[in-house]
Amino acid sequence: MMRLAQEWQDYELIDTGNGEKLERWGDVVLRRPDPQIIWPLKTENAAWKQADGHYHRSSSGGGQWTYKRSLPERWSVAYGPLKFHIKPTSFKHTGLFPEQAVNWSWMMNKIREANRPIRVLNLFAYTGGATVAAASAGADVCHVDAAKGMVQWAKENAELSGLGSAPIRYITDDVFKFVQREQRRERQYEAIIMDPPSYGRGPNGETWKLEENLFPFLETCMSILSDKPLFVLVNSYTTGFSPTVLSNLLELSFRRKFGGTLDCGEVGLPITSSGMTLPCGIYGRWESGS
């Protein structure tokens, strides 16, 4: 199943082609590369040529931005009551993945409909899109990311959304070690969100490979899920990692232990100019039966 983030007002995927996408973030138009876009560009019209910012990928790796006009260091966009700071980074990203809005809306509904206290653990939490969504729906949130700068960005997004005093705990730490400590502390959560990387190294040289380590990590996370769990959400941007594989992993872990239901598929963005869809990764949702 493909789930489209099509309720945005402040974001629009204007056009795509020749390995690039043209996007509107509020009133700023950016042109960025995307490896999924292997189809041709019909016409490089004025909108493409006049983009406020253009990220040029270097053949030797990395890249740089060029600008048609002076832009603020950062600006904000809104998704309903949620607000986020946008900032073009040196590695082409903006600090937000707009396709995740479909998951934000889903989790907000799940938390509100639960009608009971919900503790959410957000792992590999980046700039806190899911953290802000869960907190705005009334959950207590523990936000964990190894990058200090991303955790600070998440705090600022929460404040921007009027959630500066919300019950959010920000942790700058290695995600795997943090989960192991929570296991020893016997601390539990009703919901877990994660966006594990394809590959990574821990602070002491530990190696993470998604295909080898994800299932054992899911099993560890099961031990910190409460006896009245609500949901688990796993996102992935790993090339070649299919929704069916993710469904199998969740079937053999959370569903086998707790029952409930699974929903796995792709997330994507509608392309205004063509009516086509840009695929932007996969998701796996496990929900309890109650």
Secondary structure, DSSP 8 states (H G I E B T S, - for coil): -EEE----SSEEEEEEETTEEEEEETTEEEEEE-TT--S--S---HHHHT-SEEEEE-TTS-EEEEESS---S-EEEEETTEEEEE---TTS--S--GGGHHHHHHHHHHHHHH-S--EEEEES-TT-HHHHHHHHTT-EEEEEES-HHHHHHHHHHHHHTT-TTSSEEEEES-HHHHHHHHHHHT--BSEEEE---SEEE-TTS-EEEHHHHHHHHHHHHHTTB-SS--EEEEEE--TT--HHHHHHHHIIIIIHHH--EEEEEEEEEEBTTTS-EEEEEEEEEEE---
